[in-house]
Amino acid sequence: MSAAARELGLGQSTVTRHINELEAAVGVPLLGRTTRRVTLTEEGSRYYANCLQILRLVEQAIEEARNARWSPAGAVRLSCTAALGVMHVTRMIFDFQDRYPEIRIDLNLTDERIDLAREGIDIALRLGPIADDAMKLVSIGKSHRRLVGSPDYFCRKGRPTRPADLAQHDSVVMSNIAGSDQLMLFAPDGMRLVVPVSGMLRVDHGLAARAALAAGRGIGPAHLWLVQDLLDAGTLEVLFDEYDLEAVPISLLVVPERAGVARVRLLVDFLVTELKKLPGIAVN
């Protein structure tokens, strides 16, 4: 409340009075108070989320009226997995803003599955299966991966000649991905092979995995959009090209109340087009 008072240029007692009046009008406590902290109650959390939706609808109505005469303007809040955001999406945003200079982009880079409505996010770019039925899903395709390692690693540790050999090699393991201690490969005849993998380095970020693979710290699976430039340069090499790794769905989630906003719709369409151009992205 002290921070809110400073931001609004009000006294803390005024903010407290407004909160008390709001709770009296609603008829339920919105904040839980202890001597150490103030937190939203369950009712307060739902009330906040509903108010955000109402404010977004008001903003959408204003924007649609303005856009009848002016070019798209305003803010779009985009959340994206960190490695993809740093390597590719930021460049896409630069190009988009060159085309629409009045649209401000707030880019949130995180590998966590955040609540879009609660965090005020308009669009989220996600890798992996989507279970959020409350959001509008725009499927882009699937991101293909390859098993890769560096020539330096193969020189020092030898090159595996069959998938079973991977159990005896160092792997760069993603600690934030469930099941990353096993590698699933699909043979040309469709047979599935599951190989246990381990290593001396575990990371929780795609860019860290990229750096570790390039530095010869081990072998690992990698999205082609993450390492294609290193493959082209010879810094990394593909292992067992005849075996496939399971492709990962790539999608955009859009808050339904924001899908009709012109600037949100423009960014969604732009990202869909540009993401399909990335290495390893197979369109559905």
C-alpha atoms as an extended CHARMM CRD file, in Angstrom:
* protein
*
       284  EXT
         1         1  MET       CA              0.0000000000        0.0000000000        0.0000000000  PROA      1               0.0000000000
         2         2  SER       CA              2.9240000000        2.3200000000        0.6490000000  PROA      2               0.0000000000
         3         3  ALA       CA              4.2090000000        1.6600000000       -2.8770000000  PROA      3               0.0000000000
         4         4  ALA       CA              0.7510000000        2.2640000000       -4.3600000000  PROA      4               0.0000000000
         5         5  ALA       CA              0.4540000000        5.5210000000       -2.4360000000  PROA      5               0.0000000000
         6         6  ARG       CA              3.8310000000        6.7300000000       -3.7330000000  PROA      6               0.0000000000
         7         7  GLU       CA              2.9840000000        5.7890000000       -7.3250000000  PROA      7               0.0000000000
         8         8  LEU       CA             -0.3890000000        7.5530000000       -7.1650000000  PROA      8               0.0000000000
         9         9  GLY       CA              0.9150000000       10.5720000000       -5.2610000000  PROA      9               0.0000000000
        10        10  LEU       CA             -1.5030000000        9.9580000000       -2.3750000000  PROA      10              0.0000000000
        11        11  GLY       CA             -1.1640000000        9.4700000000        1.3370000000  PROA      11              0.0000000000
        12        12  GLN       CA             -1.1320000000        5.8670000000        2.5520000000  PROA      12              0.0000000000
        13        13  SER       CA             -4.1700000000        6.5550000000        4.7090000000  PROA      13              0.0000000000
        14        14  THR       CA             -6.0840000000        7.6170000000        1.5750000000  PROA      14              0.0000000000
        15        15  VAL       CA             -5.2040000000        4.3560000000       -0.1900000000  PROA      15              0.0000000000
        16        16  THR       CA             -6.2320000000        2.3640000000        2.8660000000  PROA      16              0.0000000000
        17        17  ARG       CA             -9.5470000000        4.2270000000        3.0400000000  PROA      17              0.0000000000
        18        18  HSD       CA            -10.2600000000        3.5270000000       -0.6420000000  PROA      18              0.0000000000
        19        19  ILE       CA             -9.5580000000       -0.1800000000       -0.1140000000  PROA      19              0.0000000000
        20        20  ASN       CA            -11.8470000000       -0.2740000000        2.9210000000  PROA      20              0.0000000000
        21        21  GLU       CA            -14.6120000000        1.4820000000        0.9910000000  PROA      21              0.0000000000
        22        22  LEU       CA            -14.2030000000       -0.9420000000       -1.9070000000  PROA      22              0.0000000000
        23        23  GLU       CA            -14.4380000000       -3.9730000000        0.3860000000  PROA      23              0.0000000000
        24        24  ALA       CA            -17.5190000000       -2.4940000000        2.0310000000  PROA      24              0.0000000000
        25        25  ALA       CA            -19.1350000000       -1.9500000000       -1.3890000000  PROA      25              0.0000000000
        26        26  VAL       CA            -18.2910000000       -5.4580000000       -2.6100000000  PROA      26              0.0000000000
        27        27  GLY       CA            -19.2800000000       -7.0560000000        0.6890000000  PROA      27              0.0000000000
        28        28  VAL       CA            -16.3060000000       -9.4110000000        1.0860000000  PROA      28              0.0000000000
        29        29  PRO       CA            -12.6680000000       -8.9910000000        2.1700000000  PROA      29              0.0000000000
        30        30  LEU       CA            -10.4420000000       -8.5460000000       -0.8730000000  PROA      30              0.0000000000
        31        31  LEU       CA             -7.1680000000       -8.4360000000        1.0190000000  PROA      31              0.0000000000
        32        32  GLY       CA             -5.8920000000      -10.6490000000        3.7980000000  PROA      32              0.0000000000
        33        33  ARG       CA             -3.8910000000       -8.6860000000        6.3430000000  PROA      33              0.0000000000
        34        34  THR       CA             -1.3190000000       -9.8340000000        8.8760000000  PROA      34              0.0000000000
        35        35  THR       CA              1.3010000000       -7.8940000000       10.8000000000  PROA      35              0.0000000000
        36        36  ARG       CA              3.8910000000       -8.8450000000        8.1470000000  PROA      36              0.0000000000
        37        37  ARG       CA              2.1270000000       -8.8280000000        4.8120000000  PROA      37              0.0000000000
        38        38  VAL       CA             -0.9810000000       -8.0630000000        2.7840000000  PROA      38              0.0000000000
        39        39  THR       CA             -2.1820000000      -10.6130000000        0.2190000000  PROA      39              0.0000000000
        40        40  LEU       CA             -5.1890000000      -11.0600000000       -2.0410000000  PROA      40              0.0000000000
        41        41  THR       CA             -7.9430000000      -13.3020000000       -0.7510000000  PROA      41              0.0000000000
        42        42  GLU       CA             -9.4880000000      -15.8400000000       -3.1220000000  PROA      42              0.0000000000
        43        43  GLU       CA            -12.3870000000      -13.4330000000       -3.6890000000  PROA      43              0.0000000000
        44        44  GLY       CA             -9.9470000000      -10.5760000000       -4.1810000000  PROA      44              0.0000000000
        45        45  SER       CA             -7.9820000000      -12.5370000000       -6.7590000000  PROA      45              0.0000000000
        46        46  ARG       CA            -11.1070000000      -13.2900000000       -8.8060000000  PROA      46              0.0000000000
        47        47  TYR       CA            -12.3020000000       -9.6850000000       -8.4640000000  PROA      47              0.0000000000
        48        48  TYR       CA             -8.9390000000       -8.3990000000       -9.7180000000  PROA      48              0.0000000000
        49        49  ALA       CA             -8.9120000000      -10.7550000000      -12.7220000000  PROA      49              0.0000000000
        50        50  ASN       CA            -12.4740000000       -9.7600000000      -13.6620000000  PROA      50              0.0000000000
        51        51  CYS       CA            -11.6430000000       -6.0650000000      -13.3630000000  PROA      51              0.0000000000
        52        52  LEU       CA             -8.6610000000       -6.5340000000      -15.6920000000  PROA      52              0.0000000000
        53        53  GLN       CA            -10.9620000000       -8.0760000000      -18.2990000000  PROA      53              0.0000000000
        54        54  ILE       CA            -13.4110000000       -5.1910000000      -17.9780000000  PROA      54              0.0000000000
        55        55  LEU       CA            -10.6300000000       -2.6200000000      -18.3590000000  PROA      55              0.0000000000
        56        56  ARG       CA             -9.3170000000       -4.4490000000      -21.4280000000  PROA      56              0.0000000000
        57        57  LEU       CA            -12.7730000000       -4.3650000000      -23.0190000000  PROA      57              0.0000000000
        58        58  VAL       CA            -12.9860000000       -0.6320000000      -22.3470000000  PROA      58              0.0000000000
        59        59  GLU       CA             -9.5180000000       -0.1640000000      -23.8660000000  PROA      59              0.0000000000
        60        60  GLN       CA            -10.5450000000       -2.2340000000      -26.8910000000  PROA      60              0.0000000000
        61        61  ALA       CA            -13.6620000000       -0.1320000000      -27.4170000000  PROA      61              0.0000000000
        62        62  ILE       CA            -11.6110000000        3.0700000000      -27.2560000000  PROA      62              0.0000000000
        63        63  GLU       CA             -9.0100000000        1.7140000000      -29.6420000000  PROA      63              0.0000000000
        64        64  GLU       CA            -11.5520000000        0.5350000000      -32.2030000000  PROA      64              0.0000000000
        65        65  ALA       CA            -13.0970000000        3.9980000000      -32.2070000000  PROA      65              0.0000000000
        66        66  ARG       CA             -9.6840000000        5.6520000000      -32.6350000000  PROA      66              0.0000000000
        67        67  ASN       CA             -8.4830000000        3.2440000000      -35.3050000000  PROA      67              0.0000000000
        68        68  ALA       CA            -11.3550000000        4.2110000000      -37.5160000000  PROA      68              0.0000000000
        69        69  ARG       CA             -9.3420000000        7.3860000000      -38.1640000000  PROA      69              0.0000000000
        70        70  TRP       CA             -5.7450000000        6.7250000000      -37.0500000000  PROA      70              0.0000000000
        71        71  SER       CA             -3.0770000000        4.0420000000      -37.4690000000  PROA      71              0.0000000000
        72        72  PRO       CA             -2.8190000000        1.3120000000      -34.7710000000  PROA      72              0.0000000000
        73        73  ALA       CA             -1.2410000000        2.5170000000      -31.5370000000  PROA      73              0.0000000000
        74        74  GLY       CA             -0.8760000000        1.4630000000      -27.9230000000  PROA      74              0.0000000000
        75        75  ALA       CA              0.7680000000       -1.3710000000      -26.0100000000  PROA      75              0.0000000000
        76        76  VAL       CA              0.8430000000       -5.1250000000      -26.5710000000  PROA      76              0.0000000000
        77        77  ARG       CA              2.1660000000       -7.4040000000      -23.8340000000  PROA      77              0.0000000000
        78        78  LEU       CA              3.9840000000      -10.4560000000      -25.1960000000  PROA      78              0.0000000000
        79        79  SER       CA              5.3930000000      -13.3740000000      -23.2030000000  PROA      79              0.0000000000
        80        80  CYS       CA              7.8930000000      -15.7390000000      -24.8110000000  PROA      80              0.0000000000
        81        81  THR       CA             10.1900000000      -18.5840000000      -23.8690000000  PROA      81              0.0000000000
        82        82  ALA       CA             13.5520000000      -16.9820000000      -23.1350000000  PROA      82              0.0000000000
        83        83  ALA       CA             15.9360000000      -18.5730000000      -25.6530000000  PROA      83              0.0000000000
        84        84  LEU       CA             13.5470000000      -18.1990000000      -28.5830000000  PROA      84              0.0000000000
        85        85  GLY       CA             12.8400000000      -14.6310000000      -27.5280000000  PROA      85              0.0000000000
        86        86  VAL       CA             16.4900000000      -13.5940000000      -27.3370000000  PROA      86              0.0000000000
        87        87  MET       CA             17.5850000000      -15.3480000000      -30.5300000000  PROA      87              0.0000000000
        88        88  HSD       CA             14.6700000000      -14.6150000000      -32.8370000000  PROA      88              0.0000000000
        89        89  VAL       CA             11.5610000000      -12.9060000000      -31.4590000000  PROA      89              0.0000000000
        90        90  THR       CA             13.3050000000       -9.6630000000      -30.4920000000  PROA      90              0.0000000000
        91        91  ARG       CA             14.4240000000       -9.2520000000      -34.1160000000  PROA      91              0.0000000000
        92        92  MET       CA             10.8600000000       -9.8830000000      -35.2530000000  PROA      92              0.0000000000
        93        93  ILE       CA              9.6270000000       -7.2010000000      -32.8680000000  PROA      93              0.0000000000
        94        94  PHE       CA             12.1190000000       -4.7060000000      -34.3120000000  PROA      94              0.0000000000
        95        95  ASP       CA             10.7510000000       -5.3840000000      -37.7970000000  PROA      95              0.0000000000
        96        96  PHE       CA              7.1700000000       -5.1570000000      -36.5760000000  PROA      96              0.0000000000
        97        97  GLN       CA              7.7560000000       -1.8020000000      -34.8770000000  PROA      97              0.0000000000
        98        98  ASP       CA              9.4640000000       -0.4710000000      -37.9960000000  PROA      98              0.0000000000
        99        99  ARG       CA              6.1900000000       -1.2020000000      -39.7470000000  PROA      99              0.0000000000
       100       100  TYR       CA              3.9470000000        0.0180000000      -36.8880000000  PROA      100             0.0000000000
       101       101  PRO       CA              5.9680000000        2.6340000000      -34.9720000000  PROA      101             0.0000000000
       102       102  GLU       CA              3.0510000000        3.6490000000      -32.7310000000  PROA      102             0.0000000000
       103       103  ILE       CA              2.6910000000        0.1720000000      -31.1850000000  PROA      103             0.0000000000
       104       104  ARG       CA              4.6690000000       -0.3670000000      -27.9830000000  PROA      104             0.0000000000
       105       105  ILE       CA              5.7160000000       -3.9380000000      -27.1550000000  PROA      105             0.0000000000
       106       106  ASP       CA              6.2240000000       -5.0780000000      -23.5670000000  PROA      106             0.0000000000
       107       107  LEU       CA              8.2620000000       -8.3040000000      -23.9290000000  PROA      107             0.0000000000
       108       108  ASN       CA              8.3410000000      -10.7590000000      -21.0210000000  PROA      108             0.0000000000
       109       109  LEU       CA             10.9600000000      -13.5000000000      -21.3540000000  PROA      109             0.0000000000
       110       110  THR       CA             10.3360000000      -16.5230000000      -19.1580000000  PROA      110             0.0000000000
       111       111  ASP       CA             10.2450000000      -20.2980000000      -19.4160000000  PROA      111             0.0000000000
       112       112  GLU       CA              7.5270000000      -20.4890000000      -16.7590000000  PROA      112             0.0000000000
       113       113  ARG       CA              3.8760000000      -21.1310000000      -17.6890000000  PROA      113             0.0000000000
       114       114  ILE       CA              2.4620000000      -17.9040000000      -16.3420000000  PROA      114             0.0000000000
       115       115  ASP       CA             -1.2150000000      -16.9970000000      -15.9520000000  PROA      115             0.0000000000
       116       116  LEU       CA             -1.8340000000      -14.6240000000      -18.8570000000  PROA      116             0.0000000000
       117       117  ALA       CA             -4.9060000000      -12.9490000000      -17.4040000000  PROA      117             0.0000000000
       118       118  ARG       CA             -3.3480000000      -12.4340000000      -13.9710000000  PROA      118             0.0000000000
       119       119  GLU       CA             -0.0870000000      -11.0430000000      -15.3710000000  PROA      119             0.0000000000
       120       120  GLY       CA             -1.8140000000       -8.7880000000      -17.9020000000  PROA      120             0.0000000000
       121       121  ILE       CA             -0.2740000000      -10.5950000000      -20.8970000000  PROA      121             0.0000000000
       122       122  ASP       CA             -1.9940000000      -10.3490000000      -24.2850000000  PROA      122             0.0000000000
       123       123  ILE       CA             -0.0500000000      -12.9990000000      -26.2350000000  PROA      123             0.0000000000
       124       124  ALA       CA              2.1430000000      -15.8920000000      -25.1160000000  PROA      124             0.0000000000
       125       125  LEU       CA              4.4620000000      -17.8780000000      -27.3800000000  PROA      125             0.0000000000
       126       126  ARG       CA              4.6360000000      -21.4350000000      -26.0600000000  PROA      126             0.0000000000
       127       127  LEU       CA              6.6470000000      -24.5620000000      -26.8440000000  PROA      127             0.0000000000
       128       128  GLY       CA              5.0110000000      -27.8400000000      -25.8790000000  PROA      128             0.0000000000
       129       129  PRO       CA              1.4740000000      -29.1190000000      -25.3650000000  PROA      129             0.0000000000
       130       130  ILE       CA             -1.1650000000      -26.5530000000      -24.4040000000  PROA      130             0.0000000000
       131       131  ALA       CA             -3.7480000000      -27.3240000000      -21.7330000000  PROA      131             0.0000000000
       132       132  ASP       CA             -5.2370000000      -23.8390000000      -21.2130000000  PROA      132             0.0000000000
       133       133  ASP       CA             -8.7000000000      -24.0860000000      -22.7840000000  PROA      133             0.0000000000
       134       134  ALA       CA             -9.5850000000      -20.5540000000      -21.6550000000  PROA      134             0.0000000000
       135       135  MET       CA             -7.2030000000      -18.9840000000      -24.1910000000  PROA      135             0.0000000000
       136       136  LYS       CA             -7.4610000000      -18.6950000000      -27.9560000000  PROA      136             0.0000000000
       137       137  LEU       CA             -4.9170000000      -21.0500000000      -29.5270000000  PROA      137             0.0000000000
       138       138  VAL       CA             -3.1160000000      -20.2000000000      -32.7580000000  PROA      138             0.0000000000
       139       139  SER       CA             -1.0990000000      -23.2330000000      -33.8510000000  PROA      139             0.0000000000
       140       140  ILE       CA              2.0910000000      -22.4510000000      -35.7670000000  PROA      140             0.0000000000
       141       141  GLY       CA              3.4230000000      -25.9560000000      -36.3150000000  PROA      141             0.0000000000
       142       142  LYS       CA              6.0570000000      -28.1790000000      -34.7530000000  PROA      142             0.0000000000
       143       143  SER       CA              9.6480000000      -27.4500000000      -33.8440000000  PROA      143             0.0000000000
       144       144  HSD       CA             12.0170000000      -30.2080000000      -34.9200000000  PROA      144             0.0000000000
       145       145  ARG       CA             15.0800000000      -31.1560000000      -32.8920000000  PROA      145             0.0000000000
       146       146  ARG       CA             18.3210000000      -32.9900000000      -33.5660000000  PROA      146             0.0000000000
       147       147  LEU       CA             20.8520000000      -34.7220000000      -31.3580000000  PROA      147             0.0000000000
       148       148  VAL       CA             24.0560000000      -32.6800000000      -31.5730000000  PROA      148             0.0000000000
       149       149  GLY       CA             27.5840000000      -32.5250000000      -30.2440000000  PROA      149             0.0000000000
       150       150  SER       CA             30.7790000000      -30.6250000000      -31.0060000000  PROA      150             0.0000000000
       151       151  PRO       CA             33.7950000000      -31.9210000000      -32.9710000000  PROA      151             0.0000000000
       152       152  ASP       CA             35.9010000000      -31.1020000000      -29.9210000000  PROA      152             0.0000000000
       153       153  TYR       CA             33.7820000000      -33.3870000000      -27.7320000000  PROA      153             0.0000000000
       154       154  PHE       CA             33.9470000000      -36.2230000000      -30.2900000000  PROA      154             0.0000000000
       155       155  CYS       CA             37.7210000000      -35.7940000000      -30.5240000000  PROA      155             0.0000000000
       156       156  ARG       CA             38.1210000000      -36.0820000000      -26.7570000000  PROA      156             0.0000000000
       157       157  LYS       CA             35.4280000000      -38.6280000000      -25.8810000000  PROA      157             0.0000000000
       158       158  GLY       CA             34.8140000000      -40.4830000000      -29.1280000000  PROA      158             0.0000000000
       159       159  ARG       CA             31.7970000000      -40.4520000000      -31.4050000000  PROA      159             0.0000000000
       160       160  PRO       CA             28.8620000000      -42.7090000000      -30.4760000000  PROA      160             0.0000000000
       161       161  THR       CA             28.1420000000      -45.1900000000      -33.2450000000  PROA      161             0.0000000000
       162       162  ARG       CA             24.7130000000      -46.3540000000      -32.0490000000  PROA      162             0.0000000000
       163       163  PRO       CA             22.0410000000      -44.8400000000      -29.7580000000  PROA      163             0.0000000000
       164       164  ALA       CA             22.8170000000      -47.2470000000      -26.9140000000  PROA      164             0.0000000000
       165       165  ASP       CA             26.3060000000      -45.7190000000      -26.6910000000  PROA      165             0.0000000000
       166       166  LEU       CA             24.7760000000      -42.4530000000      -25.4220000000  PROA      166             0.0000000000
       167       167  ALA       CA             24.4040000000      -43.9460000000      -21.9420000000  PROA      167             0.0000000000
       168       168  GLN       CA             28.2280000000      -43.9660000000      -21.7060000000  PROA      168             0.0000000000
       169       169  HSD       CA             28.6450000000      -40.3390000000      -22.8200000000  PROA      169             0.0000000000
       170       170  ASP       CA             28.2290000000      -36.9630000000      -21.1390000000  PROA      170             0.0000000000
       171       171  SER       CA             24.9420000000      -35.2400000000      -21.9140000000  PROA      171             0.0000000000
       172       172  VAL       CA             23.8860000000      -31.6440000000      -21.3750000000  PROA      172             0.0000000000
       173       173  VAL       CA             20.6520000000      -32.1110000000      -19.4430000000  PROA      173             0.0000000000
       174       174  MET       CA             17.8280000000      -29.5700000000      -19.1400000000  PROA      174             0.0000000000
       175       175  SER       CA             16.8610000000      -29.5830000000      -15.4740000000  PROA      175             0.0000000000
       176       176  ASN       CA             13.5790000000      -27.7330000000      -16.0220000000  PROA      176             0.0000000000
       177       177  ILE       CA             12.1680000000      -30.2460000000      -18.5280000000  PROA      177             0.0000000000
       178       178  ALA       CA             10.4700000000      -33.3570000000      -17.1520000000  PROA      178             0.0000000000
       179       179  GLY       CA             11.9580000000      -36.6060000000      -18.3970000000  PROA      179             0.0000000000
       180       180  SER       CA             15.1790000000      -35.0310000000      -19.6770000000  PROA      180             0.0000000000
       181       181  ASP       CA             17.1940000000      -37.8370000000      -18.0510000000  PROA      181             0.0000000000
       182       182  GLN       CA             15.9480000000      -40.0790000000      -20.8690000000  PROA      182             0.0000000000
       183       183  LEU       CA             16.3290000000      -39.5740000000      -24.5820000000  PROA      183             0.0000000000
       184       184  MET       CA             13.6290000000      -40.9410000000      -26.8820000000  PROA      184             0.0000000000
       185       185  LEU       CA             14.6410000000      -41.6950000000      -30.4740000000  PROA      185             0.0000000000
       186       186  PHE       CA             12.5520000000      -43.0240000000      -33.3560000000  PROA      186             0.0000000000
       187       187  ALA       CA             14.2730000000      -45.4110000000      -35.7620000000  PROA      187             0.0000000000
       188       188  PRO       CA             13.5700000000      -45.3380000000      -39.5220000000  PROA      188             0.0000000000
       189       189  ASP       CA             11.2300000000      -48.3170000000      -39.0990000000  PROA      189             0.0000000000
       190       190  GLY       CA              9.2380000000      -46.4220000000      -36.4470000000  PROA      190             0.0000000000
       191       191  MET       CA             10.6410000000      -48.3390000000      -33.4870000000  PROA      191             0.0000000000
       192       192  ARG       CA             11.0150000000      -46.2040000000      -30.3630000000  PROA      192             0.0000000000
       193       193  LEU       CA             14.2960000000      -46.3150000000      -28.4650000000  PROA      193             0.0000000000
       194       194  VAL       CA             14.6400000000      -44.9180000000      -24.9480000000  PROA      194             0.0000000000
       195       195  VAL       CA             18.1860000000      -44.2960000000      -23.7460000000  PROA      195             0.0000000000
       196       196  PRO       CA             19.0820000000      -43.0640000000      -20.2290000000  PROA      196             0.0000000000
       197       197  VAL       CA             21.3880000000      -40.0470000000      -20.3110000000  PROA      197             0.0000000000
       198       198  SER       CA             23.3260000000      -38.1350000000      -17.6800000000  PROA      198             0.0000000000
       199       199  GLY       CA             26.1580000000      -35.6760000000      -17.4150000000  PROA      199             0.0000000000
       200       200  MET       CA             28.1560000000      -33.3780000000      -15.2070000000  PROA      200             0.0000000000
       201       201  LEU       CA             26.2230000000      -30.2790000000      -16.3070000000  PROA      201             0.0000000000
       202       202  ARG       CA             22.5150000000      -29.5510000000      -15.8770000000  PROA      202             0.0000000000
       203       203  VAL       CA             21.0790000000      -26.2330000000      -17.0520000000  PROA      203             0.0000000000
       204       204  ASP       CA             17.6530000000      -24.5950000000      -16.9660000000  PROA      204             0.0000000000
       205       205  HSD       CA             17.9700000000      -22.2480000000      -19.9430000000  PROA      205             0.0000000000
       206       206  GLY       CA             18.1620000000      -22.9430000000      -23.6680000000  PROA      206             0.0000000000
       207       207  LEU       CA             20.9570000000      -20.4400000000      -24.2600000000  PROA      207             0.0000000000
       208       208  ALA       CA             23.0360000000      -22.0980000000      -21.5450000000  PROA      208             0.0000000000
       209       209  ALA       CA             22.4760000000      -25.4710000000      -23.2340000000  PROA      209             0.0000000000
       210       210  ARG       CA             23.5250000000      -23.9690000000      -26.5760000000  PROA      210             0.0000000000
       211       211  ALA       CA             26.7410000000      -22.5950000000      -25.0690000000  PROA      211             0.0000000000
       212       212  ALA       CA             27.5100000000      -25.8780000000      -23.2960000000  PROA      212             0.0000000000
       213       213  LEU       CA             26.9990000000      -27.9400000000      -26.4470000000  PROA      213             0.0000000000
       214       214  ALA       CA             29.2050000000      -25.5870000000      -28.4690000000  PROA      214             0.0000000000
       215       215  ALA       CA             31.9010000000      -25.7270000000      -25.7760000000  PROA      215             0.0000000000
       216       216  GLY       CA             32.0440000000      -29.5250000000      -25.9330000000  PROA      216             0.0000000000
       217       217  ARG       CA             30.5740000000      -30.1460000000      -22.4830000000  PROA      217             0.0000000000
       218       218  GLY       CA             28.4300000000      -32.9930000000      -23.7750000000  PROA      218             0.0000000000
       219       219  ILE       CA             25.8610000000      -34.2440000000      -26.2730000000  PROA      219             0.0000000000
       220       220  GLY       CA             22.2320000000      -33.2000000000      -26.2470000000  PROA      220             0.0000000000
       221       221  PRO       CA             19.0040000000      -32.6530000000      -28.1650000000  PROA      221             0.0000000000
       222       222  ALA       CA             18.4410000000      -29.1380000000      -29.4750000000  PROA      222             0.0000000000
       223       223  HSD       CA             15.7890000000      -27.2890000000      -31.4520000000  PROA      223             0.0000000000
       224       224  LEU       CA             17.0830000000      -26.4130000000      -34.9080000000  PROA      224             0.0000000000
       225       225  TRP       CA             16.1350000000      -22.7500000000      -34.4390000000  PROA      225             0.0000000000
       226       226  LEU       CA             18.4960000000      -22.7900000000      -31.4460000000  PROA      226             0.0000000000
       227       227  VAL       CA             21.5740000000      -24.3100000000      -33.1440000000  PROA      227             0.0000000000
       228       228  GLN       CA             21.1920000000      -24.1840000000      -36.9370000000  PROA      228             0.0000000000
       229       229  ASP       CA             23.7800000000      -21.4160000000      -37.2380000000  PROA      229             0.0000000000
       230       230  LEU       CA             26.2520000000      -23.5080000000      -35.2210000000  PROA      230             0.0000000000
       231       231  LEU       CA             25.5610000000      -26.5260000000      -37.4450000000  PROA      231             0.0000000000
       232       232  ASP       CA             26.1370000000      -24.4050000000      -40.5600000000  PROA      232             0.0000000000
       233       233  ALA       CA             29.4370000000      -23.1380000000      -39.1130000000  PROA      233             0.0000000000
       234       234  GLY       CA             30.6350000000      -26.6320000000      -38.1680000000  PROA      234             0.0000000000
       235       235  THR       CA             30.6970000000      -25.7570000000      -34.4650000000  PROA      235             0.0000000000
       236       236  LEU       CA             28.1810000000      -28.5440000000      -33.8700000000  PROA      236             0.0000000000
       237       237  GLU       CA             27.4470000000      -31.7480000000      -35.7520000000  PROA      237             0.0000000000
       238       238  VAL       CA             24.3150000000      -33.9120000000      -35.9520000000  PROA      238             0.0000000000
       239       239  LEU       CA             24.4050000000      -37.4030000000      -34.4950000000  PROA      239             0.0000000000
       240       240  PHE       CA             22.2590000000      -40.2430000000      -35.8440000000  PROA      240             0.0000000000
       241       241  ASP       CA             20.5670000000      -38.1790000000      -38.5240000000  PROA      241             0.0000000000
       242       242  GLU       CA             18.5370000000      -41.2380000000      -39.5080000000  PROA      242             0.0000000000
       243       243  TYR       CA             16.8360000000      -41.2060000000      -36.0820000000  PROA      243             0.0000000000
       244       244  ASP       CA             14.1310000000      -38.6810000000      -35.2330000000  PROA      244             0.0000000000
       245       245  LEU       CA             13.4420000000      -36.8910000000      -31.9720000000  PROA      245             0.0000000000
       246       246  GLU       CA              9.8440000000      -36.0850000000      -31.1360000000  PROA      246             0.0000000000
       247       247  ALA       CA              8.8960000000      -32.6770000000      -32.5340000000  PROA      247             0.0000000000
       248       248  VAL       CA              7.5520000000      -30.0660000000      -30.1030000000  PROA      248             0.0000000000
       249       249  PRO       CA              4.3470000000      -28.0990000000      -30.8010000000  PROA      249             0.0000000000
       250       250  ILE       CA              4.8090000000      -24.3370000000      -31.0730000000  PROA      250             0.0000000000
       251       251  SER       CA              1.7690000000      -22.1110000000      -30.5590000000  PROA      251             0.0000000000
       252       252  LEU       CA              0.5340000000      -18.6560000000      -29.7130000000  PROA      252             0.0000000000
       253       253  LEU       CA             -1.9560000000      -18.1940000000      -26.8980000000  PROA      253             0.0000000000
       254       254  VAL       CA             -4.1030000000      -15.0750000000      -27.0580000000  PROA      254             0.0000000000
       255       255  VAL       CA             -6.3390000000      -13.7330000000      -24.3010000000  PROA      255             0.0000000000
       256       256  PRO       CA             -9.8240000000      -13.9640000000      -25.9080000000  PROA      256             0.0000000000
       257       257  GLU       CA            -10.8570000000      -10.4760000000      -24.8170000000  PROA      257             0.0000000000
       258       258  ARG       CA             -7.7680000000       -9.0680000000      -26.5650000000  PROA      258             0.0000000000
       259       259  ALA       CA             -7.9530000000      -11.0760000000      -29.7830000000  PROA      259             0.0000000000
       260       260  GLY       CA            -10.1260000000       -8.4460000000      -31.4660000000  PROA      260             0.0000000000
       261       261  VAL       CA             -7.8430000000       -5.5150000000      -30.6270000000  PROA      261             0.0000000000
       262       262  ALA       CA             -6.2580000000       -4.3240000000      -33.8740000000  PROA      262             0.0000000000
       263       263  ARG       CA             -2.6890000000       -4.0540000000      -32.6030000000  PROA      263             0.0000000000
       264       264  VAL       CA             -2.8680000000       -7.4750000000      -30.9260000000  PROA      264             0.0000000000
       265       265  ARG       CA             -4.2830000000       -9.0500000000      -34.0630000000  PROA      265             0.0000000000
       266       266  LEU       CA             -1.5640000000       -7.4210000000      -36.1860000000  PROA      266             0.0000000000
       267       267  LEU       CA              1.2070000000       -8.7600000000      -33.9450000000  PROA      267             0.0000000000
       268       268  VAL       CA             -0.2820000000      -12.2670000000      -33.8890000000  PROA      268             0.0000000000
       269       269  ASP       CA             -0.4860000000      -12.3700000000      -37.6920000000  PROA      269             0.0000000000
       270       270  PHE       CA              3.0500000000      -10.9950000000      -38.0220000000  PROA      270             0.0000000000
       271       271  LEU       CA              4.5400000000      -13.5130000000      -35.5620000000  PROA      271             0.0000000000
       272       272  VAL       CA              2.7830000000      -16.4600000000      -37.1890000000  PROA      272             0.0000000000
       273       273  THR       CA              4.2650000000      -15.5310000000      -40.5580000000  PROA      273             0.0000000000
       274       274  GLU       CA              7.7830000000      -14.9210000000      -39.2310000000  PROA      274             0.0000000000
       275       275  LEU       CA              7.9530000000      -17.9180000000      -36.8750000000  PROA      275             0.0000000000
       276       276  LYS       CA              7.1510000000      -20.2780000000      -39.7310000000  PROA      276             0.0000000000
       277       277  LYS       CA             10.3680000000      -19.1140000000      -41.4150000000  PROA      277             0.0000000000
       278       278  LEU       CA             12.6110000000      -20.2880000000      -38.5580000000  PROA      278             0.0000000000
       279       279  PRO       CA             14.8800000000      -23.3320000000      -39.0130000000  PROA      279             0.0000000000
       280       280  GLY       CA             13.1730000000      -26.5840000000      -38.0670000000  PROA      280             0.0000000000
       281       281  ILE       CA              9.6210000000      -25.2340000000      -37.8840000000  PROA      281             0.0000000000
       282       282  ALA       CA              7.2750000000      -27.5410000000      -39.7750000000  PROA      282             0.0000000000
       283       283  VAL       CA              3.8830000000      -26.0250000000      -40.5370000000  PROA      283             0.0000000000
       284       284  ASN       CA              0.8540000000      -28.1170000000      -39.6000000000  PROA      284             0.0000000000
